[in-house]
Amino acid sequence: MTDLTFSYTPRGTLTPDRPLADLTWLRVGGPAKALFQPTDVEDLTGFLKAYDGVVFAMGVGSNLIVRDGGLDAVVIRLGRGFNGFSAQGTRVTCGPALLDAHAARKAADAGLDLTFLRTIPGAIGGAVAMNAGCYGRYMADVLVEARVVLRTGEVVTLDRDALHFGYRQSALPEQSTIIEVVMEAPEGDPDALHAKMAEQLAKRDATQPTKDRTAGSTFRNPAGYSSTGAADDTHELKAWKVIDDAGLRGATLGGAQMSEKHPNFLINTGTATAADLEDLGELVRKKVFEHSGIELHWEVHRVGDRLPEVPT
């Protein structure tokens, strides 16, 4: 049993040795040192000021592989106290635990266009952390500022420039936790916005394995590393295409598979370990490089420790 001794009594839930597999979309991974679900910002800052170990802020686990050996950190997972939504004029304020899809729908109800978020798996905090985007729009295009709790427990506000957004990345401070996100959204007709999102959903369901256990796109598109319309922001070369060209559509390893429907999606067919998924991904990277000389980079985050190899 993990020993957690510090001079603060959380009002939220602190669960030592908490398995994480059921909190990720891929349903794999070992336990965290503990899982902390704070009640509110004050509970979070109080805990961070008192606890001196490593922490890891986790969203809804939609873009994450937790390795089978688990994570030697206290995982912070924000819940109901952090999923608010409000709109005033063209400003939208969201809690980080609000699902991207819910933010898009609520914004549309208010006549504001955040439709690009509708088909992105995950929550708003994660969307900021990885500069999530779809249909040519990114969080970098709409973000005004994010309130963040640093590892020290200090609350700071970071504007768009401070986050140094890039392609599928941001400069969010290490071991920090987003607690509020403010966005500026273009206006639009609510009915038209909802119709647009319905079309996007239909297209997604037709081309992606939405009924399987996946973590969204596995690898970044090989070209383009900006997200703000710069000259190098080109994505004509798609990760799925170079994987397909290397003959890896449907490739398997243990219980892991590259989707037949969309080969840039890793699938847990039901029996995969985290090692199966990661090892298949690494095999795909190796084979693609051998075939085309293109180096794929992971979009899915991988955290924690692998289990020791068992001698044969």
Contacts in CASP RR format, 6 or more apart in sequence:
PFRMAT RR
TARGET T0000
AUTHOR 0000-0000-0000
METHOD contacts of the structure
MODEL  1
MTDLTFSYTPRGTLTPDRPLADLTWLRVGGPAKALFQPTDVEDLTGFLKA
YDGVVFAMGVGSNLIVRDGGLDAVVIRLGRGFNGFSAQGTRVTCGPALLD
AHAARKAADAGLDLTFLRTIPGAIGGAVAMNAGCYGRYMADVLVEARVVL
RTGEVVTLDRDALHFGYRQSALPEQSTIIEVVMEAPEGDPDALHAKMAEQ
LAKRDATQPTKDRTAGSTFRNPAGYSSTGAADDTHELKAWKVIDDAGLRG
ATLGGAQMSEKHPNFLINTGTATAADLEDLGELVRKKVFEHSGIELHWEV
HRVGDRLPEVPT
1 16 0 8 1.000
1 17 0 8 1.000
2 16 0 8 1.000
2 17 0 8 1.000
2 33 0 8 1.000
2 34 0 8 1.000
4 14 0 8 1.000
4 16 0 8 1.000
4 33 0 8 1.000
4 34 0 8 1.000
4 51 0 8 1.000
4 74 0 8 1.000
6 50 0 8 1.000
6 51 0 8 1.000
6 52 0 8 1.000
7 50 0 8 1.000
8 46 0 8 1.000
8 47 0 8 1.000
8 49 0 8 1.000
8 50 0 8 1.000
8 51 0 8 1.000
10 36 0 8 1.000
10 38 0 8 1.000
10 39 0 8 1.000
10 43 0 8 1.000
10 47 0 8 1.000
11 38 0 8 1.000
11 39 0 8 1.000
11 40 0 8 1.000
11 43 0 8 1.000
12 36 0 8 1.000
12 37 0 8 1.000
12 38 0 8 1.000
12 39 0 8 1.000
12 43 0 8 1.000
13 35 0 8 1.000
13 36 0 8 1.000
13 37 0 8 1.000
14 34 0 8 1.000
14 35 0 8 1.000
14 36 0 8 1.000
14 37 0 8 1.000
14 47 0 8 1.000
15 34 0 8 1.000
15 35 0 8 1.000
15 36 0 8 1.000
16 33 0 8 1.000
16 34 0 8 1.000
17 31 0 8 1.000
17 32 0 8 1.000
17 33 0 8 1.000
17 34 0 8 1.000
18 31 0 8 1.000
18 32 0 8 1.000
18 34 0 8 1.000
18 35 0 8 1.000
18 75 0 8 1.000
19 29 0 8 1.000
19 30 0 8 1.000
19 31 0 8 1.000
20 29 0 8 1.000
20 30 0 8 1.000
20 31 0 8 1.000
20 32 0 8 1.000
20 35 0 8 1.000
20 58 0 8 1.000
20 66 0 8 1.000
20 70 0 8 1.000
20 71 0 8 1.000
20 75 0 8 1.000
21 27 0 8 1.000
21 28 0 8 1.000
21 29 0 8 1.000
21 30 0 8 1.000
21 66 0 8 1.000
23 35 0 8 1.000
23 58 0 8 1.000
23 60 0 8 1.000
23 61 0 8 1.000
23 77 0 8 1.000
24 61 0 8 1.000
24 62 0 8 1.000
24 64 0 8 1.000
24 65 0 8 1.000
24 66 0 8 1.000
24 215 0 8 1.000
25 60 0 8 1.000
25 61 0 8 1.000
25 62 0 8 1.000
25 64 0 8 1.000
25 121 0 8 1.000
25 213 0 8 1.000
25 214 0 8 1.000
25 215 0 8 1.000
25 216 0 8 1.000
26 64 0 8 1.000
26 65 0 8 1.000
26 213 0 8 1.000
26 214 0 8 1.000
26 215 0 8 1.000
26 266 0 8 1.000
26 268 0 8 1.000
26 272 0 8 1.000
26 274 0 8 1.000
26 277 0 8 1.000
27 213 0 8 1.000
27 268 0 8 1.000
27 270 0 8 1.000
28 65 0 8 1.000
28 66 0 8 1.000
28 68 0 8 1.000
28 268 0 8 1.000
28 272 0 8 1.000
28 273 0 8 1.000
28 274 0 8 1.000
28 277 0 8 1.000
29 65 0 8 1.000
29 66 0 8 1.000
29 67 0 8 1.000
29 68 0 8 1.000
29 69 0 8 1.000
29 70 0 8 1.000
29 273 0 8 1.000
29 274 0 8 1.000
30 66 0 8 1.000
30 67 0 8 1.000
30 68 0 8 1.000
30 69 0 8 1.000
30 70 0 8 1.000
30 71 0 8 1.000
30 274 0 8 1.000
31 69 0 8 1.000
31 70 0 8 1.000
31 71 0 8 1.000
32 56 0 8 1.000
32 70 0 8 1.000
32 71 0 8 1.000
32 73 0 8 1.000
32 74 0 8 1.000
32 75 0 8 1.000
33 71 0 8 1.000
33 72 0 8 1.000
33 73 0 8 1.000
33 74 0 8 1.000
33 75 0 8 1.000
34 74 0 8 1.000
34 75 0 8 1.000
35 74 0 8 1.000
35 75 0 8 1.000
35 77 0 8 1.000
36 47 0 8 1.000
36 55 0 8 1.000
36 74 0 8 1.000
36 75 0 8 1.000
36 76 0 8 1.000
36 77 0 8 1.000
37 76 0 8 1.000
37 77 0 8 1.000
37 78 0 8 1.000
37 79 0 8 1.000
38 44 0 8 1.000
38 47 0 8 1.000
38 76 0 8 1.000
38 78 0 8 1.000
39 81 0 8 1.000
40 81 0 8 1.000
41 149 0 8 1.000
41 155 0 8 1.000
41 179 0 8 1.000
44 76 0 8 1.000
44 78 0 8 1.000
44 149 0 8 1.000
44 153 0 8 1.000
44 177 0 8 1.000
44 179 0 8 1.000
45 149 0 8 1.000
45 153 0 8 1.000
45 154 0 8 1.000
45 155 0 8 1.000
46 153 0 8 1.000
48 55 0 8 1.000
48 149 0 8 1.000
48 150 0 8 1.000
48 151 0 8 1.000
48 152 0 8 1.000
48 153 0 8 1.000
49 152 0 8 1.000
49 153 0 8 1.000
51 74 0 8 1.000
53 73 0 8 1.000
53 74 0 8 1.000
54 72 0 8 1.000
54 73 0 8 1.000
54 74 0 8 1.000
54 175 0 8 1.000
55 73 0 8 1.000
55 74 0 8 1.000
55 75 0 8 1.000
55 76 0 8 1.000
55 151 0 8 1.000
55 175 0 8 1.000
55 177 0 8 1.000
56 71 0 8 1.000
56 73 0 8 1.000
56 74 0 8 1.000
56 75 0 8 1.000
56 76 0 8 1.000
56 175 0 8 1.000
56 303 0 8 1.000
57 75 0 8 1.000
57 76 0 8 1.000
57 77 0 8 1.000
57 78 0 8 1.000
57 175 0 8 1.000
57 176 0 8 1.000
57 177 0 8 1.000
57 178 0 8 1.000
58 64 0 8 1.000
58 75 0 8 1.000
58 76 0 8 1.000
58 77 0 8 1.000
59 77 0 8 1.000
59 78 0 8 1.000
59 96 0 8 1.000
59 97 0 8 1.000
59 122 0 8 1.000
59 123 0 8 1.000
59 125 0 8 1.000
59 126 0 8 1.000
60 97 0 8 1.000
60 99 0 8 1.000
60 122 0 8 1.000
60 123 0 8 1.000
61 122 0 8 1.000
61 215 0 8 1.000
62 121 0 8 1.000
62 122 0 8 1.000
62 123 0 8 1.000
62 215 0 8 1.000
62 216 0 8 1.000
63 121 0 8 1.000
63 122 0 8 1.000
63 126 0 8 1.000
63 130 0 8 1.000
63 215 0 8 1.000
63 216 0 8 1.000
63 299 0 8 1.000
63 300 0 8 1.000
63 301 0 8 1.000
64 215 0 8 1.000
64 300 0 8 1.000
64 301 0 8 1.000
64 302 0 8 1.000
64 303 0 8 1.000
65 215 0 8 1.000
65 274 0 8 1.000
65 277 0 8 1.000
65 278 0 8 1.000
65 300 0 8 1.000
65 301 0 8 1.000
65 302 0 8 1.000
65 303 0 8 1.000
66 274 0 8 1.000
66 303 0 8 1.000
66 304 0 8 1.000
67 274 0 8 1.000
67 275 0 8 1.000
67 278 0 8 1.000
67 302 0 8 1.000
67 303 0 8 1.000
67 304 0 8 1.000
67 305 0 8 1.000
67 306 0 8 1.000
67 307 0 8 1.000
68 273 0 8 1.000
68 274 0 8 1.000
68 275 0 8 1.000
68 306 0 8 1.000
68 307 0 8 1.000
69 274 0 8 1.000
69 304 0 8 1.000
69 305 0 8 1.000
69 306 0 8 1.000
69 307 0 8 1.000
70 304 0 8 1.000
70 305 0 8 1.000
71 303 0 8 1.000
71 304 0 8 1.000
71 305 0 8 1.000
72 304 0 8 1.000
72 305 0 8 1.000
76 177 0 8 1.000
78 96 0 8 1.000
78 97 0 8 1.000
78 177 0 8 1.000
78 179 0 8 1.000
79 97 0 8 1.000
80 97 0 8 1.000
81 97 0 8 1.000
82 95 0 8 1.000
82 96 0 8 1.000
82 97 0 8 1.000
82 98 0 8 1.000
82 179 0 8 1.000
83 95 0 8 1.000
83 97 0 8 1.000
83 98 0 8 1.000
83 99 0 8 1.000
83 102 0 8 1.000
83 123 0 8 1.000
84 93 0 8 1.000
84 94 0 8 1.000
84 95 0 8 1.000
84 98 0 8 1.000
85 92 0 8 1.000
85 93 0 8 1.000
85 94 0 8 1.000
85 95 0 8 1.000
85 98 0 8 1.000
85 102 0 8 1.000
85 103 0 8 1.000
85 106 0 8 1.000
86 92 0 8 1.000
86 93 0 8 1.000
87 93 0 8 1.000
87 106 0 8 1.000
87 107 0 8 1.000
87 110 0 8 1.000
87 112 0 8 1.000
89 112 0 8 1.000
90 112 0 8 1.000
90 184 0 8 1.000
90 185 0 8 1.000
90 186 0 8 1.000
90 187 0 8 1.000
91 144 0 8 1.000
91 182 0 8 1.000
91 183 0 8 1.000
91 184 0 8 1.000
91 185 0 8 1.000
92 103 0 8 1.000
92 107 0 8 1.000
92 110 0 8 1.000
92 112 0 8 1.000
92 114 0 8 1.000
92 182 0 8 1.000
92 183 0 8 1.000
92 184 0 8 1.000
92 185 0 8 1.000
93 180 0 8 1.000
93 181 0 8 1.000
93 182 0 8 1.000
93 183 0 8 1.000
94 103 0 8 1.000
94 124 0 8 1.000
94 180 0 8 1.000
94 181 0 8 1.000
94 183 0 8 1.000
95 124 0 8 1.000
95 125 0 8 1.000
95 179 0 8 1.000
95 180 0 8 1.000
95 181 0 8 1.000
96 123 0 8 1.000
96 124 0 8 1.000
96 125 0 8 1.000
96 126 0 8 1.000
96 128 0 8 1.000
96 177 0 8 1.000
96 178 0 8 1.000
96 179 0 8 1.000
96 180 0 8 1.000
96 181 0 8 1.000
97 123 0 8 1.000
97 124 0 8 1.000
97 125 0 8 1.000
98 123 0 8 1.000
98 124 0 8 1.000
99 122 0 8 1.000
99 123 0 8 1.000
99 124 0 8 1.000
100 117 0 8 1.000
100 118 0 8 1.000
100 120 0 8 1.000
100 121 0 8 1.000
100 122 0 8 1.000
100 123 0 8 1.000
100 124 0 8 1.000
100 127 0 8 1.000
100 132 0 8 1.000
101 117 0 8 1.000
101 118 0 8 1.000
101 119 0 8 1.000
101 120 0 8 1.000
103 114 0 8 1.000
103 117 0 8 1.000
103 124 0 8 1.000
104 114 0 8 1.000
104 115 0 8 1.000
104 116 0 8 1.000
104 117 0 8 1.000
104 118 0 8 1.000
104 197 0 8 1.000
105 118 0 8 1.000
105 194 0 8 1.000
105 197 0 8 1.000
107 113 0 8 1.000
107 114 0 8 1.000
107 185 0 8 1.000
107 193 0 8 1.000
108 114 0 8 1.000
108 115 0 8 1.000
108 190 0 8 1.000
108 193 0 8 1.000
108 194 0 8 1.000
108 197 0 8 1.000
109 190 0 8 1.000
110 190 0 8 1.000
111 187 0 8 1.000
111 188 0 8 1.000
111 189 0 8 1.000
111 190 0 8 1.000
111 193 0 8 1.000
112 185 0 8 1.000
112 186 0 8 1.000
112 187 0 8 1.000
112 188 0 8 1.000
112 193 0 8 1.000
113 185 0 8 1.000
113 186 0 8 1.000
113 187 0 8 1.000
113 188 0 8 1.000
113 193 0 8 1.000
114 142 0 8 1.000
114 183 0 8 1.000
114 185 0 8 1.000
115 135 0 8 1.000
115 193 0 8 1.000
115 196 0 8 1.000
115 197 0 8 1.000
115 200 0 8 1.000
116 133 0 8 1.000
116 134 0 8 1.000
116 135 0 8 1.000
116 136 0 8 1.000
116 137 0 8 1.000
116 138 0 8 1.000
117 124 0 8 1.000
117 127 0 8 1.000
117 132 0 8 1.000
117 133 0 8 1.000
117 134 0 8 1.000
118 197 0 8 1.000
118 200 0 8 1.000
118 201 0 8 1.000
119 134 0 8 1.000
119 197 0 8 1.000
119 200 0 8 1.000
119 201 0 8 1.000
119 204 0 8 1.000
120 127 0 8 1.000
120 132 0 8 1.000
120 133 0 8 1.000
120 134 0 8 1.000
121 215 0 8 1.000
121 216 0 8 1.000
124 178 0 8 1.000
124 181 0 8 1.000
125 146 0 8 1.000
125 178 0 8 1.000
125 181 0 8 1.000
126 132 0 8 1.000
126 178 0 8 1.000
127 133 0 8 1.000
127 139 0 8 1.000
128 139 0 8 1.000
128 143 0 8 1.000
128 146 0 8 1.000
128 163 0 8 1.000
128 170 0 8 1.000
128 172 0 8 1.000
128 178 0 8 1.000
128 181 0 8 1.000
129 170 0 8 1.000
129 172 0 8 1.000
129 178 0 8 1.000
130 168 0 8 1.000
130 169 0 8 1.000
130 170 0 8 1.000
130 299 0 8 1.000
130 301 0 8 1.000
131 138 0 8 1.000
131 139 0 8 1.000
131 140 0 8 1.000
131 165 0 8 1.000
131 166 0 8 1.000
131 167 0 8 1.000
131 168 0 8 1.000
131 169 0 8 1.000
131 170 0 8 1.000
131 227 0 8 1.000
132 138 0 8 1.000
132 139 0 8 1.000
132 168 0 8 1.000
133 139 0 8 1.000
133 227 0 8 1.000
134 200 0 8 1.000
135 200 0 8 1.000
138 165 0 8 1.000
138 227 0 8 1.000
138 228 0 8 1.000
139 165 0 8 1.000
139 183 0 8 1.000
140 160 0 8 1.000
140 163 0 8 1.000
140 165 0 8 1.000
140 166 0 8 1.000
140 227 0 8 1.000
140 228 0 8 1.000
141 227 0 8 1.000
141 228 0 8 1.000
142 183 0 8 1.000
142 184 0 8 1.000
142 185 0 8 1.000
143 160 0 8 1.000
143 163 0 8 1.000
143 165 0 8 1.000
143 181 0 8 1.000
143 182 0 8 1.000
143 183 0 8 1.000
144 159 0 8 1.000
144 160 0 8 1.000
144 182 0 8 1.000
144 183 0 8 1.000
144 184 0 8 1.000
145 157 0 8 1.000
145 158 0 8 1.000
145 159 0 8 1.000
145 160 0 8 1.000
145 181 0 8 1.000
145 182 0 8 1.000
146 157 0 8 1.000
146 158 0 8 1.000
146 163 0 8 1.000
146 178 0 8 1.000
146 180 0 8 1.000
146 181 0 8 1.000
146 182 0 8 1.000
147 155 0 8 1.000
147 156 0 8 1.000
147 157 0 8 1.000
147 158 0 8 1.000
147 178 0 8 1.000
147 179 0 8 1.000
147 180 0 8 1.000
147 181 0 8 1.000
148 155 0 8 1.000
148 156 0 8 1.000
148 157 0 8 1.000
148 158 0 8 1.000
148 172 0 8 1.000
148 173 0 8 1.000
148 176 0 8 1.000
148 177 0 8 1.000
148 178 0 8 1.000
148 179 0 8 1.000
149 155 0 8 1.000
149 176 0 8 1.000
149 177 0 8 1.000
149 179 0 8 1.000
150 156 0 8 1.000
150 173 0 8 1.000
150 175 0 8 1.000
150 176 0 8 1.000
151 173 0 8 1.000
151 174 0 8 1.000
151 175 0 8 1.000
151 176 0 8 1.000
155 179 0 8 1.000
158 172 0 8 1.000
162 171 0 8 1.000
163 170 0 8 1.000
163 171 0 8 1.000
163 172 0 8 1.000
164 170 0 8 1.000
164 171 0 8 1.000
165 227 0 8 1.000
165 228 0 8 1.000
166 225 0 8 1.000
166 226 0 8 1.000
166 227 0 8 1.000
167 220 0 8 1.000
167 224 0 8 1.000
167 225 0 8 1.000
167 226 0 8 1.000
167 227 0 8 1.000
167 233 0 8 1.000
168 220 0 8 1.000
168 299 0 8 1.000
172 178 0 8 1.000
204 210 0 8 1.000
207 261 0 8 1.000
207 262 0 8 1.000
208 216 0 8 1.000
208 259 0 8 1.000
208 261 0 8 1.000
208 262 0 8 1.000
208 265 0 8 1.000
209 259 0 8 1.000
209 261 0 8 1.000
209 262 0 8 1.000
209 265 0 8 1.000
209 267 0 8 1.000
212 259 0 8 1.000
212 265 0 8 1.000
212 267 0 8 1.000
212 268 0 8 1.000
212 269 0 8 1.000
213 267 0 8 1.000
213 268 0 8 1.000
213 269 0 8 1.000
213 270 0 8 1.000
214 259 0 8 1.000
214 265 0 8 1.000
214 266 0 8 1.000
214 267 0 8 1.000
214 268 0 8 1.000
215 266 0 8 1.000
215 300 0 8 1.000
216 265 0 8 1.000
216 299 0 8 1.000
216 300 0 8 1.000
217 239 0 8 1.000
217 264 0 8 1.000
217 265 0 8 1.000
217 299 0 8 1.000
217 300 0 8 1.000
218 239 0 8 1.000
218 258 0 8 1.000
218 264 0 8 1.000
218 265 0 8 1.000
218 266 0 8 1.000
218 281 0 8 1.000
218 284 0 8 1.000
218 298 0 8 1.000
218 299 0 8 1.000
218 300 0 8 1.000
219 239 0 8 1.000
219 243 0 8 1.000
219 264 0 8 1.000
219 284 0 8 1.000
219 285 0 8 1.000
219 296 0 8 1.000
219 297 0 8 1.000
219 298 0 8 1.000
219 299 0 8 1.000
220 239 0 8 1.000
220 296 0 8 1.000
220 297 0 8 1.000
220 298 0 8 1.000
220 299 0 8 1.000
221 235 0 8 1.000
221 237 0 8 1.000
221 238 0 8 1.000
221 239 0 8 1.000
222 237 0 8 1.000
222 239 0 8 1.000
222 242 0 8 1.000
222 294 0 8 1.000
222 295 0 8 1.000
222 296 0 8 1.000
222 297 0 8 1.000
223 234 0 8 1.000
223 235 0 8 1.000
223 236 0 8 1.000
223 237 0 8 1.000
224 232 0 8 1.000
224 233 0 8 1.000
224 234 0 8 1.000
224 235 0 8 1.000
225 232 0 8 1.000
225 233 0 8 1.000
226 232 0 8 1.000
226 233 0 8 1.000
227 233 0 8 1.000
237 294 0 8 1.000
238 264 0 8 1.000
239 264 0 8 1.000
239 296 0 8 1.000
240 262 0 8 1.000
240 263 0 8 1.000
240 264 0 8 1.000
242 288 0 8 1.000
242 291 0 8 1.000
242 292 0 8 1.000
242 294 0 8 1.000
242 296 0 8 1.000
243 249 0 8 1.000
243 258 0 8 1.000
243 263 0 8 1.000
243 264 0 8 1.000
243 284 0 8 1.000
243 288 0 8 1.000
243 296 0 8 1.000
244 263 0 8 1.000
245 291 0 8 1.000
245 292 0 8 1.000
246 284 0 8 1.000
246 287 0 8 1.000
246 288 0 8 1.000
246 290 0 8 1.000
246 291 0 8 1.000
246 292 0 8 1.000
247 287 0 8 1.000
247 291 0 8 1.000
248 258 0 8 1.000
248 263 0 8 1.000
248 284 0 8 1.000
248 287 0 8 1.000
248 288 0 8 1.000
249 258 0 8 1.000
249 259 0 8 1.000
249 260 0 8 1.000
249 263 0 8 1.000
250 257 0 8 1.000
250 258 0 8 1.000
250 259 0 8 1.000
250 260 0 8 1.000
250 263 0 8 1.000
251 257 0 8 1.000
251 258 0 8 1.000
251 280 0 8 1.000
251 283 0 8 1.000
251 284 0 8 1.000
252 258 0 8 1.000
252 269 0 8 1.000
252 280 0 8 1.000
253 276 0 8 1.000
253 279 0 8 1.000
253 280 0 8 1.000
253 283 0 8 1.000
254 271 0 8 1.000
254 272 0 8 1.000
254 273 0 8 1.000
254 276 0 8 1.000
254 280 0 8 1.000
255 268 0 8 1.000
255 269 0 8 1.000
255 270 0 8 1.000
255 271 0 8 1.000
255 272 0 8 1.000
255 273 0 8 1.000
255 276 0 8 1.000
256 266 0 8 1.000
256 267 0 8 1.000
256 268 0 8 1.000
256 269 0 8 1.000
256 272 0 8 1.000
256 276 0 8 1.000
256 277 0 8 1.000
256 279 0 8 1.000
256 280 0 8 1.000
256 281 0 8 1.000
257 266 0 8 1.000
257 267 0 8 1.000
257 269 0 8 1.000
257 280 0 8 1.000
258 264 0 8 1.000
258 265 0 8 1.000
258 266 0 8 1.000
258 267 0 8 1.000
258 280 0 8 1.000
258 281 0 8 1.000
258 284 0 8 1.000
259 265 0 8 1.000
259 266 0 8 1.000
259 267 0 8 1.000
266 277 0 8 1.000
266 280 0 8 1.000
266 281 0 8 1.000
266 300 0 8 1.000
268 277 0 8 1.000
274 306 0 8 1.000
275 306 0 8 1.000
275 307 0 8 1.000
278 302 0 8 1.000
281 298 0 8 1.000
284 296 0 8 1.000
285 295 0 8 1.000
285 296 0 8 1.000
288 294 0 8 1.000
288 295 0 8 1.000
288 296 0 8 1.000
289 295 0 8 1.000
289 296 0 8 1.000
END
